[in-house]
Amino acid sequence: MSNPNKNRNHLWKSSFESRLVKILGRELVISREDELIAYDCDGLTGYRVKPIFVVLPDTTEQVSKIVKLCHEEKVPFVPRGAGTGLSGGALPTEEGIVISLARMNKILEVDIPSRCVVAEPGVVNAWVTNEVSSRGYYYAPDPSSQVVCTIGGNVAENSGGVHCLKYGVTVNHVLGVEMILPDGEIVELGGKTQENFGYDLLSLVVGSEGLLGIVTKVTLKIIKKPGAVKTLFASFEKIEDAGEAVSGIISGGIIPAGMEIMDNVSIRAVESTVNAGYPEDAGAILLVELDGPPIEVELELPLVEDVLKKNNAIEIKIAKTETERELFWKGRKSAFAAMGRISPEYYVQDGVIPRSKLAEVLGEIGELSKKFDLIVANVFHAGDGNLHPLILYNSKNEGELERAEVLAGEILNVCVDAGGSITGEHGVGFDKKRFMSKMFSEQDIDTMNLVRCTFDSEGLCNPGKVFPTPRTCVEPGMKKFEVHPIQKEGRGEMY
């Protein structure tokens, strides 16, 4: 979408800033050039855009007033949480503002009888479990960045994590949201009950990447802690064997709480950082966590061990204490950060494949790594086929960044050709919008855009994300919300 507000003059900016200050106070409006730098990207640092202002509201009402002002002045705005996203979903837009929700970080209510927690979007993921743990409950979605990522961002990206295989992703644990529409109106979707009547707009909002509005309150489902938990660690000579073990466990009728694979490159990086006890000469390791009633876990444990042995596991360990279990997982959850030990930069991808294709796809990624002469470290949620290949490069070496970007696209091609998708939990954002046509036709994408336009007819809410080419809600010569010509095909009806 073209930006009609580009090159706004100094006088207008000064007036707009004064109106923001009137809503928030001077200290919560950031305008200094050196301070704006901290907000010019998210976790995907390859793209950077400096916003004209950053605002730090404390309340829903303040967010509503800010959005109403933006709507009135036709100023684009980008919601931002902790900035840990990896697809450029919180990348600012030129001549737009960033609305940071970091100060909205309170857990507002813990309702044990209803088994839910009401939280503001700036609440860190891990805080929810910490809040209810003493009462025997926890919040299941646990992205690897759960000690820093926030609930609002999790809702925007429909984040997964270690336990999504058995317990589902964020959308399966969100009961309701309070949301600011792109014109500033405050609405509520869902509530404390699992079932709601009418169109399922709540599921539309979760995973919409901030294009439909700004979530300012979330009602989350919490669940009882399992009666027993057992975590197994297995090492393999070949990563393909680890992939076959995953397929074997699932096809055997066992649904673990989580299954995670790391290859040799990742193992060595992690061991040099956190000393998790992973064998550095292994081609791959597989973590399997079983949970549930004690009798069920005890029955499943030998079955899983048998599958691991049949797929050439070199070593199998079962965590004997909670400390040992936590160390197993600490290694896995430190994998991304540990890459700094072996490479100055990396490009992380996020594709999905059918579990039955794990071994095949891993082999293809290995061949692509050789072809492009770039190391690829594989870390992923094996249970649901969510791959996170990390392409290691050094931008100081001529052409390496460009090769890394091309290799990333080739890996996504492999995922889609295998029957998978271009994202599992990191979102499309700014980075992967260029890959949308690998999965969707132009007609598909235009249909999605019609949904966005229903919420945001001005295209002000997190513009430039998800859609691969500029798409407006009003084409020349068309009435607002009229169906795009590619959608009409002789029907002639209005949207």
Buried (B, 14 or more C-beta within 10 A) or exposed (E): BEBEBEEEEEEEBEEBBEBBBEBBEEEBBBBEEEEBEEBBBBBBEBBBBBBBBBBBBBEBEBBBBBBBBBBEBEBBBBBBBBBBBBBBBBBBBBBBBBBBBBBBBBBEEBEEEBBBBBBBBBBBBBBBBEBBEEEEBBBBBBBBBBEBBBBBBBBBBBBBBBBBBBBBBBBBBBBBBBBBBBBBEBEEBBBBEEEBEEEEBBBBBBBBBBBBBBBBBBBBBBBEBBEBBBBBBBBBBBBBBBBBBBBBBBEEEBBBBBBBBBBBBBBBBBBEBBEBBBBEEBBBBBBBBBBBEEEBBEEBBEBBBEBBEEBBBBEBBBBEEEEBBBBBBBBBBBBBBBBEEBBEBBBBBBBBBBBBBBBBBBBBBBEBBEEBEBBBBBBBBBBBBBBBBBBBBEEEEEEBBEBBBBBBBBBBBBBBEBEBBBBBBBBBBBBBBBBBEBBBEEEEBBBBBBEBBEBBBBBBBBBBBBBBEEBBBBEEEEEEEBBBEEBEEEEEEEE
